């Protein structure tokens, strides 16, 4: 993200920008209804992986107990496993 593109919130990530606008009203920043133009260019990609139905239900219950979404929980778990596997991948290369 180009930090210069978010002059109002001074956010340095999309997450910071979202958190800012969750607590601020955009109407406070509009002068006399002047028209504005902007472009949103989010360059992220989502990939879906199928889970067996029972496993998906178990993941969902664990996520609810931890207060996060199933997607967040799975991303955290996969990131952890990838970090663990990286030394093995480097040695095999």
TIMAR-684750 format. One record per residue (C-alpha): x, y, z; residue in three letters. Coordinates in steps of 0.02 Angstrom, whole numbers. Layout:
% TIMAR-684750
{{X, Y, Z}, ala}
...
***
This chain:
% TIMAR-684750
{{0, 0, 0}, unk}
{{64, 171, -43}, unk}
{{55, 265, 123}, unk}
{{31, 430, 32}, unk}
{{-139, 371, -29}, unk}
{{-217, 380, 145}, unk}
{{-191, 559, 201}, unk}
{{-343, 566, 316}, unk}
{{-313, 410, 420}, unk}
{{-123, 410, 400}, unk}
{{-138, 221, 394}, unk}
{{9, 117, 338}, unk}
{{-91, -41, 300}, unk}
{{-265, -89, 244}, unk}
{{-297, -157, 419}, unk}
{{-252, 10, 499}, unk}
{{-360, 102, 372}, unk}
{{-508, -12, 409}, unk}
{{-485, 11, 597}, unk}
{{-480, 200, 575}, unk}
{{-640, 208, 473}, unk}
{{-727, 88, 593}, unk}
{{-717, 227, 723}, unk}
{{-733, 384, 615}, unk}
{{-875, 456, 510}, unk}
{{-829, 502, 332}, unk}
{{-959, 641, 332}, unk}
{{-845, 738, 451}, unk}
{{-719, 753, 309}, unk}
{{-835, 804, 166}, unk}
{{-847, 990, 130}, unk}
{{-1014, 1053, 63}, unk}
{{-1043, 891, -31}, unk}
{{-898, 919, -150}, unk}
{{-881, 772, -270}, unk}
{{-729, 663, -243}, unk}
{{-644, 533, -348}, unk}
{{-543, 388, -284}, unk}
{{-479, 220, -338}, unk}
{{-462, 64, -232}, unk}
{{-331, -58, -291}, unk}
{{-319, -202, -168}, unk}
{{-195, -327, -233}, unk}
{{-231, -479, -129}, unk}
{{-288, -648, -186}, unk}
{{-396, -775, -97}, unk}
{{-374, -960, -125}, unk}
{{-499, -1086, -62}, unk}
{{-457, -1260, 1}, unk}
{{-589, -1392, 31}, unk}
{{-604, -1467, 205}, unk}
{{-694, -1625, 251}, unk}
{{-862, -1575, 328}, unk}
{{-828, -1644, 502}, unk}
{{-657, -1561, 506}, unk}
{{-731, -1395, 448}, unk}
{{-858, -1403, 589}, unk}
{{-722, -1437, 716}, unk}
{{-618, -1292, 652}, unk}
{{-770, -1177, 662}, unk}
{{-804, -1227, 843}, unk}
{{-622, -1198, 892}, unk}
{{-624, -1028, 804}, unk}
{{-783, -975, 896}, unk}
{{-705, -1026, 1062}, unk}
{{-552, -920, 1021}, unk}
{{-655, -772, 961}, unk}
{{-590, -771, 782}, unk}
{{-658, -822, 614}, unk}
{{-622, -995, 544}, unk}
{{-524, -912, 403}, unk}
{{-413, -819, 526}, unk}
{{-382, -975, 629}, unk}
{{-339, -1078, 475}, unk}
{{-222, -943, 409}, unk}
{{-131, -936, 576}, unk}
{{-114, -1126, 583}, unk}
{{-53, -1138, 403}, unk}
{{72, -996, 430}, unk}
{{139, -1088, 582}, unk}
{{160, -1251, 486}, unk}
{{241, -1163, 337}, unk}
{{369, -1082, 454}, unk}
{{405, -1252, 530}, unk}
{{426, -1330, 358}, unk}
{{536, -1195, 282}, unk}
{{702, -1265, 350}, unk}
{{659, -1434, 271}, unk}
{{614, -1351, 105}, unk}
{{778, -1253, 105}, unk}
{{878, -1412, 136}, unk}
{{788, -1507, -4}, unk}
{{824, -1371, -132}, unk}
***
